Every structure is written in C-alpha cells, then in structure tokens.
Amino acid sequence: MYSKEEKQQLKREFWSQFSDSYPKKWMLYDTQIKDVTFKFFVDNSVARVQLDIEPRDEEKRKIYYEKMESLRTLLHEEHLPDALFERHLALENGKTISRVWVELKGVNLNRRADWEQIHHFFAIKMIAFEAFFTEYEDYIRDLDLNT
C-alpha cells in the first residue's frame, strides 16, 4: 500500500510522463458547452476517456445526451466502435450525470508497467473522441435544433 503522499507523487509522475509523451493541448473543458467536458480517468482497475454531460438543468442534460445518442451510429462507425452510453449515471457524491465513454480494463495506475499502455489508450481514444466532437459540435451545441 502507498501512503497518501506516495499516491499523490505517483499520480504527478503518471500525468507528467503522459504530458511529456503526448504534448498536445486537449479539449477537455474547452468544449464551448457549459458543463459538458472531456475527461481522462484512471484508477486501480480501469482507464477511461469520457464525455461527461453535467448541466444542473435536467432538460439541458437530457437534450445534450439525446443529441449524443442520436449520433451513436456515427460515433461507433467512424471513430469509437467501443463507446458506451449511460443516460443516468449516479456519482458517489449523489449527482446524476450522463456519460459517453471508452474504457480499458485491467490496468492499474499504481503499476508503472501499465503506464505506457494507458498513455497510448488515452491519446488514441481522446484524439478520436475530439475529432468526432469537432465534426458534429454545431449540432451538439445548438439547443434549439432538436434530435
């Protein structure tokens, strides 16, 4: 087991190596849609690239999610055939969001031997996800254009 400080140091090293290996400015919070963000996630069993749809306004969250869902076939066929969708995802903090994501199971942030595989997964999947989003962002962003 790692101490809290050792875990923090390990995470810093992981993200520093990722940044060095893939020096790209990722879209992440810069989707131009409030509360719709791309995220990297990794823990002791899985790595994910995810698009979280988190508006407090339930109707906005529903619309953005349905827009993504309406593009599911295009996302699967052109960019991420392994993308998963969840309309109502309850977070540990009690908040309900919608999420579209891809994941790599069986990897562990604490296992340095997995880092290169995780970094590669993050880069390849996020590049594909961002390309998809950029291609369809006008449709996704426009709340007046219904699905």
N, C-alpha and C positions, 0 to 999 in steps of 0.2 A: 504494500500500500504506500501511496505517496502522501506526504504532508500537504496541507493547503498551499504552502509556498512552493513546494516542488511541482504541484499540479499547475499552478499559475506560470511557473517558469517553463514547464513542458509546453503549455499552450502558446506562450510567447515564441518559443523556438519553432513550434509547428507552423504558426502563421508567418513568422519571419522567413522560414525556408520556402513556404508557399509563395510569398511575395517575391522572393529572390528568383525562384524558378519560373514564375509566371508574372512578370512585371507588367500587368495590364490594369487599366482603370476599369473596374467592374461597375455595372449599372447599379446594383444593389438598391439603395434608397432613392436613386435618381430616375424613377420611372415616370415622373411628372404626374403621377396619380397619388393623391394623399392616401396614406395607409395601405398602399399596395407596394410591396417590397420583395426584392430577391434576397435570399439569404443562403449562406453556407452554414451547415451544421455538421458536427462530428462529435461522437461520444465513444463509449467503450464497446459498441456493437454495430454502429451504422454511421455512414456518411450520407448527407442529403444536400441536394441543391433544390431550393424550394422557392415558390412564389406564394407569399402569404397575403391574403386579402383580409384586411382587418378594420374596415371602417366601422365606427361606432353605430352609424346609421344602418340598421339591418337591411333596409331596402337597397341601399347602395352596395352593400356587400353581396346581396343576392344578385343584383344586376351584373356586377363585375364577374362574379363566379359563373353565372349563366352565359356570359359572353365567352369566358374561357372554355366552358363546357361545349358551347356551340362550335368552337374551333378544335375540339378534341381530335377529330379525324385528321385534320391538317397537322396538328402538333405531332401526332403519332406517325403519320406517313412521311412528313418532311423533316422532322427534327429530333423528336424524342419518343421512339416507339414504346419505351418503358415508363412513360409518365403516368402517375397515379393522381386521382382526383378525390377530394373529400370536401363536401359541401358544408358540413357541420363538424368541425373538429374542436373538441373541448380541450383547452390548455390546462396545465396544472394550476394556474392562477384563477381558473374559473371562467376565463374569457372564451367565447366561441368565435372561431375564425373559419375561413375557407382556405384551402391549400391545394396547390398543384405542385407535385414534386417528383424527383427521381432519387433512387437510393442505391447505395452499395452496402450490402450486408456483410457481416463477418470481418469487419475491420475495426481497429481499436486505436484511438488517439494515443493511448499510453504505450503502444507498441511501435517504436520508431521504424521497425521494418515495414510497417504498413504505410508510412507517410508518403512515399513516392506514389504508391497506388492511389491513395486518397487525393493527393495533389493533382494527379493526372485526371482522375474522375471529376474533381471539381472544375478543372479548366475546360475539359471537353464538354461536359454537360452544361456548364454555365454559358459557354460560347454558343452552343446550340439553342439554349433557352432564350438568351438575349437576342439572337438572330430572329427567332420566331416572334418574340415580343415586338421587336422593332418593325418587322414586316406588317404586323397587324395592330400596332399601337393606336392608330387613329380610330379604328373600330372599337377597340377595348376601352379607350379613354372616353368616348362620346356617350354620355349617359342618356342622351336624347335618342340615340339610334338603338332601338330595341333589338333583341335577339330574334 
